[in-house]
Amino acid sequence: MDEPENGPRRVPLRTVDVARASGYSLQQVRDLERLGVIPPADRSGNGYRSYTTVHVTALRAYRGLAAAVGPVAARRMLPELRTATIPEAASAVSALHVRLARERDEALLAQEALRAVRAEVDASASERESDAMTITELAGALAVRPSTLRFWEQEGLLVPERVTSLRARRYGLSAVRTARIVAALRGAGYGIPAVRGILGSLQGRAGLEETRRILAQRLDQVAARTVALLRAGSDLAAVVLYERETAAC
């Protein structure tokens, strides 16, 4: 809810009031202030903190941002948003939406790859050749570094279709599908041993169903994080705009 410039936002709040309104503990409120996540509180002559509804809004913004990108990234980002220009802040938040959309697309492509594995689709030789990718092309498609693909190869997760005499790797359709599944599993937080085990079980029905479940769960998580970011939008905007209004006074 918008507040008039000389209205409720100027009413002093105690730490306990902010804690109750935001759902954080007293210590968490103090810690987030110390980390610069919320603006510094005014201090009375006896050292007591005096907050306003601006601090409550900032804490709500942090909660939503943490749900979308994780608490560590949120603690780093919110202080940056508070001091950034409006175009910079808007660009940073837009980049988060793009990142979540990319994660969703990756999971959807992994689902398509899994369906192809389940159906045991065999492309013709010409199709395999036209769909083959170099290591640079595949890395770009997955938004990872070529060194990541080489690491997956070393760990037995991914095998190029061939390596030329110049050690240039080519990844055929089957390898591209596997790479998409690996990327989605890694993005979902699975370690190398777990991914290796999942890939090893893909030939069996149980393994296919488990991978399908993991990818569906991944999509649900991305959707929940996207909704959290959308909900945080108005609070983030209020934090950014308040800093500019304060600086202009």
LUMMI-276740 format. One record per residue (C-alpha): residue number from 0; residue in three letters; z, x, y. Coordinates in Angstrom, 3 decimals. Example, Ala and Ser with C-alpha at 12.3 -4.5 7.8 and 13.67 -1.06 7.14 Angstrom:
! LUMMI-276740
site nr->0 rest->Ala z->7.800 x->12.300 y->-4.500
site nr->1 rest->Ser z->7.140 x->13.670 y->-1.060
This chain:
! LUMMI-276740
site nr->0 rest->Met z->0.000 x->0.000 y->0.000
site nr->1 rest->Asp z->-0.927 x->1.338 y->3.440
site nr->2 rest->Glu z->1.959 x->1.978 y->5.754
site nr->3 rest->Pro z->1.866 x->1.879 y->9.555
site nr->4 rest->Glu z->2.063 x->5.250 y->11.206
site nr->5 rest->Asn z->5.525 x->4.582 y->12.641
site nr->6 rest->Gly z->6.719 x->2.379 y->9.773
site nr->7 rest->Pro z->8.434 x->2.954 y->6.431
site nr->8 rest->Arg z->7.100 x->6.460 y->5.913
site nr->9 rest->Arg z->9.612 x->7.652 y->8.558
site nr->10 rest->Val z->12.614 x->6.053 y->6.851
site nr->11 rest->Pro z->14.652 x->8.895 y->5.294
site nr->12 rest->Leu z->15.201 x->8.818 y->1.541
site nr->13 rest->Arg z->17.767 x->10.681 y->-0.495
site nr->14 rest->Thr z->16.795 x->12.749 y->-3.513
site nr->15 rest->Val z->18.187 x->10.021 y->-5.769
site nr->16 rest->Asp z->16.053 x->7.407 y->-3.990
site nr->17 rest->Val z->12.893 x->9.451 y->-4.549
site nr->18 rest->Ala z->13.845 x->10.063 y->-8.182
site nr->19 rest->Arg z->14.306 x->6.342 y->-8.815
site nr->20 rest->Ala z->11.069 x->5.401 y->-7.068
site nr->21 rest->Ser z->8.980 x->8.055 y->-8.814
site nr->22 rest->Gly z->10.530 x->8.035 y->-12.286
site nr->23 rest->Tyr z->11.360 x->11.739 y->-12.136
site nr->24 rest->Ser z->14.826 x->13.240 y->-12.498
site nr->25 rest->Leu z->16.717 x->14.719 y->-9.556
site nr->26 rest->Gln z->16.032 x->18.231 y->-10.836
site nr->27 rest->Gln z->12.338 x->17.528 y->-11.369
site nr->28 rest->Val z->12.018 x->16.308 y->-7.775
site nr->29 rest->Arg z->13.673 x->19.504 y->-6.512
site nr->30 rest->Asp z->11.549 x->21.682 y->-8.803
site nr->31 rest->Leu z->8.284 x->20.039 y->-7.744
site nr->32 rest->Glu z->9.249 x->20.502 y->-4.112
site nr->33 rest->Arg z->10.034 x->24.164 y->-4.769
site nr->34 rest->Leu z->6.633 x->24.619 y->-6.437
site nr->35 rest->Gly z->4.873 x->23.107 y->-3.435
site nr->36 rest->Val z->3.609 x->20.097 y->-5.383
site nr->37 rest->Ile z->5.176 x->17.796 y->-2.787
site nr->38 rest->Pro z->5.708 x->18.598 y->0.902
site nr->39 rest->Pro z->8.970 x->20.286 y->1.884
site nr->40 rest->Ala z->11.808 x->17.890 y->2.602
site nr->41 rest->Asp z->13.566 x->17.921 y->5.927
site nr->42 rest->Arg z->17.046 x->19.428 y->5.808
site nr->43 rest->Ser z->20.056 x->18.127 y->7.674
site nr->44 rest->Gly z->22.620 x->20.398 y->9.243
site nr->45 rest->Asn z->24.732 x->20.273 y->6.083
site nr->46 rest->Gly z->21.750 x->21.186 y->3.899
site nr->47 rest->Tyr z->21.029 x->17.757 y->2.384
site nr->48 rest->Arg z->17.384 x->16.977 y->1.695
site nr->49 rest->Ser z->15.735 x->14.082 y->3.501
site nr->50 rest->Tyr z->12.535 x->12.704 y->1.982
site nr->51 rest->Thr z->10.147 x->9.892 y->2.917
site nr->52 rest->Thr z->7.776 x->7.583 y->1.054
site nr->53 rest->Val z->5.140 x->10.304 y->1.502
site nr->54 rest->His z->7.032 x->12.328 y->-1.111
site nr->55 rest->Val z->7.076 x->9.364 y->-3.484
site nr->56 rest->Thr z->3.301 x->9.020 y->-3.066
site nr->57 rest->Ala z->2.834 x->12.733 y->-3.740
site nr->58 rest->Leu z->4.895 x->12.460 y->-6.924
site nr->59 rest->Arg z->2.825 x->9.496 y->-8.100
site nr->60 rest->Ala z->-0.313 x->11.514 y->-7.386
site nr->61 rest->Tyr z->1.078 x->14.386 y->-9.420
site nr->62 rest->Arg z->1.941 x->12.113 y->-12.350
site nr->63 rest->Gly z->-1.598 x->10.730 y->-12.490
site nr->64 rest->Leu z->-3.191 x->14.138 y->-12.039
site nr->65 rest->Ala z->-0.985 x->15.634 y->-14.760
site nr->66 rest->Ala z->-2.029 x->12.855 y->-17.152
site nr->67 rest->Ala z->-5.683 x->13.615 y->-16.397
site nr->68 rest->Val z->-5.761 x->17.422 y->-16.465
site nr->69 rest->Gly z->-2.344 x->18.520 y->-17.750
site nr->70 rest->Pro z->0.841 x->19.447 y->-15.853
site nr->71 rest->Val z->0.005 x->23.145 y->-15.408
site nr->72 rest->Ala z->-3.371 x->22.433 y->-13.801
site nr->73 rest->Ala z->-1.863 x->19.596 y->-11.746
site nr->74 rest->Arg z->0.904 x->21.842 y->-10.385
site nr->75 rest->Arg z->-1.732 x->24.335 y->-9.309
site nr->76 rest->Met z->-4.178 x->21.809 y->-7.913
site nr->77 rest->Leu z->-2.004 x->19.454 y->-5.867
site nr->78 rest->Pro z->-0.742 x->22.132 y->-3.437
site nr->79 rest->Glu z->-4.364 x->23.229 y->-3.013
site nr->80 rest->Leu z->-5.417 x->19.651 y->-2.228
site nr->81 rest->Arg z->-2.649 x->19.371 y->0.354
site nr->82 rest->Thr z->-4.022 x->22.338 y->2.309
site nr->83 rest->Ala z->-7.753 x->21.895 y->1.657
site nr->84 rest->Thr z->-10.234 x->20.333 y->4.041
site nr->85 rest->Ile z->-11.273 x->16.777 y->3.229
site nr->86 rest->Pro z->-14.697 x->17.887 y->1.895
site nr->87 rest->Glu z->-12.988 x->20.545 y->-0.250
site nr->88 rest->Ala z->-10.455 x->18.057 y->-1.620
site nr->89 rest->Ala z->-13.151 x->15.473 y->-2.351
site nr->90 rest->Ser z->-15.255 x->18.098 y->-4.129
site nr->91 rest->Ala z->-12.293 x->19.231 y->-6.254
site nr->92 rest->Val z->-11.482 x->15.690 y->-7.398
site nr->93 rest->Ser z->-15.174 x->14.933 y->-8.042
site nr->94 rest->Ala z->-15.357 x->18.053 y->-10.210
site nr->95 rest->Leu z->-12.557 x->16.643 y->-12.384
site nr->96 rest->His z->-14.542 x->13.441 y->-12.953
site nr->97 rest->Val z->-17.604 x->15.531 y->-13.858
site nr->98 rest->Arg z->-15.536 x->17.597 y->-16.274
site nr->99 rest->Leu z->-14.185 x->14.499 y->-18.015
site nr->100 rest->Ala z->-17.668 x->13.008 y->-18.213
site nr->101 rest->Arg z->-18.870 x->16.253 y->-19.805
site nr->102 rest->Glu z->-16.058 x->16.158 y->-22.364
site nr->103 rest->Arg z->-17.011 x->12.578 y->-23.213
site nr->104 rest->Asp z->-20.678 x->13.532 y->-23.629
site nr->105 rest->Glu z->-19.706 x->16.444 y->-25.883
site nr->106 rest->Ala z->-17.678 x->14.146 y->-28.129
site nr->107 rest->Leu z->-20.517 x->11.612 y->-28.282
site nr->108 rest->Leu z->-23.023 x->14.319 y->-29.223
site nr->109 rest->Ala z->-20.623 x->15.566 y->-31.879
site nr->110 rest->Gln z->-20.454 x->12.035 y->-33.259
site nr->111 rest->Glu z->-24.256 x->11.947 y->-33.425
site nr->112 rest->Ala z->-24.246 x->15.282 y->-35.230
site nr->113 rest->Leu z->-21.665 x->13.973 y->-37.677
site nr->114 rest->Arg z->-23.736 x->10.871 y->-38.391
site nr->115 rest->Ala z->-26.709 x->13.128 y->-39.128
site nr->116 rest->Val z->-24.561 x->15.154 y->-41.525
site nr->117 rest->Arg z->-23.376 x->11.980 y->-43.237
site nr->118 rest->Ala z->-26.958 x->10.762 y->-43.626
site nr->119 rest->Glu z->-28.055 x->14.217 y->-44.800
site nr->120 rest->Val z->-30.985 x->14.141 y->-42.426
site nr->121 rest->Asp z->-33.560 x->16.829 y->-43.204
site nr->122 rest->Ala z->-36.015 x->17.554 y->-40.433
site nr->123 rest->Ser z->-39.482 x->18.884 y->-41.118
site nr->124 rest->Ala z->-40.196 x->22.566 y->-40.601
site nr->125 rest->Ser z->-41.973 x->21.876 y->-37.300
site nr->126 rest->Glu z->-39.067 x->19.739 y->-36.050
site nr->127 rest->Arg z->-36.550 x->22.392 y->-37.004
site nr->128 rest->Glu z->-38.518 x->25.011 y->-35.099
site nr->129 rest->Ser z->-38.931 x->22.872 y->-31.977
site nr->130 rest->Asp z->-35.232 x->22.000 y->-31.935
site nr->131 rest->Ala z->-34.080 x->25.592 y->-32.499
site nr->132 rest->Met z->-32.150 x->27.241 y->-29.674
site nr->133 rest->Thr z->-31.435 x->30.752 y->-28.583
site nr->134 rest->Ile z->-27.821 x->31.780 y->-28.171
site nr->135 rest->Thr z->-28.169 x->31.408 y->-24.392
site nr->136 rest->Glu z->-29.647 x->27.922 y->-24.699
site nr->137 rest->Leu z->-26.989 x->26.742 y->-27.132
site nr->138 rest->Ala z->-24.175 x->28.221 y->-25.058
site nr->139 rest->Gly z->-25.539 x->26.409 y->-22.006
site nr->140 rest->Ala z->-25.792 x->23.123 y->-23.888
site nr->141 rest->Leu z->-22.174 x->23.406 y->-25.002
site nr->142 rest->Ala z->-20.856 x->24.827 y->-21.706
site nr->143 rest->Val z->-19.408 x->27.869 y->-23.471
site nr->144 rest->Arg z->-20.122 x->31.578 y->-23.231
site nr->145 rest->Pro z->-22.508 x->33.289 y->-25.658
site nr->146 rest->Ser z->-19.538 x->35.452 y->-26.674
site nr->147 rest->Thr z->-17.800 x->32.260 y->-27.833
site nr->148 rest->Leu z->-20.682 x->31.493 y->-30.200
site nr->149 rest->Arg z->-20.575 x->35.057 y->-31.519
site nr->150 rest->Phe z->-16.827 x->34.661 y->-32.065
site nr->151 rest->Trp z->-17.376 x->31.425 y->-33.993
site nr->152 rest->Glu z->-19.931 x->33.276 y->-36.085
site nr->153 rest->Gln z->-17.434 x->36.062 y->-36.824
site nr->154 rest->Glu z->-14.900 x->33.423 y->-37.876
site nr->155 rest->Gly z->-17.376 x->31.788 y->-40.251
site nr->156 rest->Leu z->-17.692 x->28.569 y->-38.246
site nr->157 rest->Leu z->-21.320 x->28.939 y->-37.242
site nr->158 rest->Val z->-24.289 x->30.690 y->-38.834
site nr->159 rest->Pro z->-27.558 x->31.321 y->-36.938
site nr->160 rest->Glu z->-30.731 x->30.244 y->-38.686
site nr->161 rest->Arg z->-31.919 x->33.815 y->-38.345
site nr->162 rest->Val z->-31.332 x->37.026 y->-36.446
site nr->163 rest->Thr z->-34.443 x->38.924 y->-35.395
site nr->164 rest->Ser z->-34.930 x->42.667 y->-35.592
site nr->165 rest->Leu z->-33.745 x->42.791 y->-31.968
site nr->166 rest->Arg z->-30.562 x->40.964 y->-33.016
site nr->167 rest->Ala z->-31.643 x->37.843 y->-31.128
site nr->168 rest->Arg z->-30.070 x->34.779 y->-32.708
site nr->169 rest->Arg z->-31.885 x->31.496 y->-33.299
site nr->170 rest->Tyr z->-29.951 x->28.341 y->-34.142
site nr->171 rest->Gly z->-31.737 x->25.652 y->-36.075
site nr->172 rest->Leu z->-30.997 x->21.924 y->-35.979
site nr->173 rest->Ser z->-28.275 x->22.145 y->-38.616
site nr->174 rest->Ala z->-26.518 x->24.977 y->-36.793
site nr->175 rest->Val z->-26.773 x->23.115 y->-33.476
site nr->176 rest->Arg z->-25.121 x->20.083 y->-35.068
site nr->177 rest->Thr z->-22.360 x->22.231 y->-36.486
site nr->178 rest->Ala z->-21.858 x->23.903 y->-33.091
site nr->179 rest->Arg z->-21.464 x->20.514 y->-31.401
site nr->180 rest->Ile z->-18.809 x->19.488 y->-33.920
site nr->181 rest->Val z->-17.007 x->22.812 y->-33.517
site nr->182 rest->Ala z->-17.068 x->22.505 y->-29.713
site nr->183 rest->Ala z->-15.622 x->18.989 y->-29.853
site nr->184 rest->Leu z->-12.872 x->19.996 y->-32.297
site nr->185 rest->Arg z->-11.956 x->23.034 y->-30.222
site nr->186 rest->Gly z->-11.924 x->20.887 y->-27.091
site nr->187 rest->Ala z->-9.542 x->18.515 y->-28.868
site nr->188 rest->Gly z->-7.126 x->21.400 y->-29.358
site nr->189 rest->Tyr z->-7.791 x->22.367 y->-32.967
site nr->190 rest->Gly z->-7.313 x->26.034 y->-33.827
site nr->191 rest->Ile z->-9.851 x->28.166 y->-35.657
site nr->192 rest->Pro z->-8.202 x->27.793 y->-39.133
site nr->193 rest->Ala z->-8.058 x->23.995 y->-38.733
site nr->194 rest->Val z->-11.696 x->23.825 y->-37.622
site nr->195 rest->Arg z->-12.717 x->26.016 y->-40.544
site nr->196 rest->Gly z->-10.920 x->23.673 y->-42.925
site nr->197 rest->Ile z->-12.521 x->20.580 y->-41.397
site nr->198 rest->Leu z->-16.003 x->22.074 y->-41.601
site nr->199 rest->Gly z->-15.393 x->23.060 y->-45.200
site nr->200 rest->Ser z->-14.567 x->19.470 y->-46.080
site nr->201 rest->Leu z->-17.606 x->17.861 y->-44.436
site nr->202 rest->Gln z->-19.497 x->17.631 y->-47.689
site nr->203 rest->Gly z->-16.915 x->15.218 y->-49.055
site nr->204 rest->Arg z->-16.396 x->11.639 y->-47.903
site nr->205 rest->Ala z->-12.758 x->12.258 y->-47.002
site nr->206 rest->Gly z->-13.712 x->15.159 y->-44.766
site nr->207 rest->Leu z->-16.391 x->13.144 y->-43.016
site nr->208 rest->Glu z->-13.994 x->10.275 y->-42.364
site nr->209 rest->Glu z->-11.304 x->12.599 y->-41.036
site nr->210 rest->Thr z->-13.769 x->14.239 y->-38.652
site nr->211 rest->Arg z->-14.999 x->10.825 y->-37.538
site nr->212 rest->Arg z->-11.389 x->9.819 y->-36.833
site nr->213 rest->Ile z->-10.752 x->13.002 y->-34.846
site nr->214 rest->Leu z->-13.845 x->12.510 y->-32.704
site nr->215 rest->Ala z->-12.990 x->8.844 y->-32.059
site nr->216 rest->Gln z->-9.481 x->9.912 y->-31.055
site nr->217 rest->Arg z->-10.985 x->12.532 y->-28.764
site nr->218 rest->Leu z->-13.039 x->9.857 y->-26.988
site nr->219 rest->Asp z->-9.938 x->7.674 y->-26.602
site nr->220 rest->Gln z->-8.043 x->10.598 y->-25.059
site nr->221 rest->Val z->-10.840 x->11.346 y->-22.591
site nr->222 rest->Ala z->-10.970 x->7.654 y->-21.633
site nr->223 rest->Ala z->-7.191 x->7.570 y->-21.055
site nr->224 rest->Arg z->-7.357 x->10.717 y->-18.910
site nr->225 rest->Thr z->-10.253 x->9.247 y->-16.904
site nr->226 rest->Val z->-8.281 x->6.053 y->-16.235
site nr->227 rest->Ala z->-5.256 x->8.150 y->-15.187
site nr->228 rest->Leu z->-7.442 x->10.044 y->-12.711
site nr->229 rest->Leu z->-8.845 x->6.788 y->-11.342
site nr->230 rest->Arg z->-5.334 x->5.394 y->-10.894
site nr->231 rest->Ala z->-4.259 x->8.571 y->-9.117
site nr->232 rest->Gly z->-7.200 x->8.355 y->-6.724
site nr->233 rest->Ser z->-5.590 x->6.349 y->-3.921
site nr->234 rest->Asp z->-2.399 x->8.414 y->-4.080
site nr->235 rest->Leu z->-4.384 x->11.668 y->-3.977
site nr->236 rest->Ala z->-6.337 x->10.386 y->-0.994
site nr->237 rest->Ala z->-3.115 x->9.405 y->0.761
site nr->238 rest->Val z->-1.656 x->12.886 y->0.207
site nr->239 rest->Val z->-4.783 x->14.601 y->1.554
site nr->240 rest->Leu z->-5.103 x->12.315 y->4.571
site nr->241 rest->Tyr z->-1.410 x->12.525 y->5.430
site nr->242 rest->Glu z->-1.597 x->16.291 y->5.635
site nr->243 rest->Arg z->-4.522 x->16.028 y->8.074
site nr->244 rest->Glu z->-2.770 x->13.366 y->10.177
site nr->245 rest->Thr z->0.351 x->15.521 y->10.336
site nr->246 rest->Ala z->-1.640 x->18.587 y->11.363
site nr->247 rest->Ala z->-3.374 x->16.588 y->14.119
site nr->248 rest->Cys z->-0.093 x->15.416 y->15.648
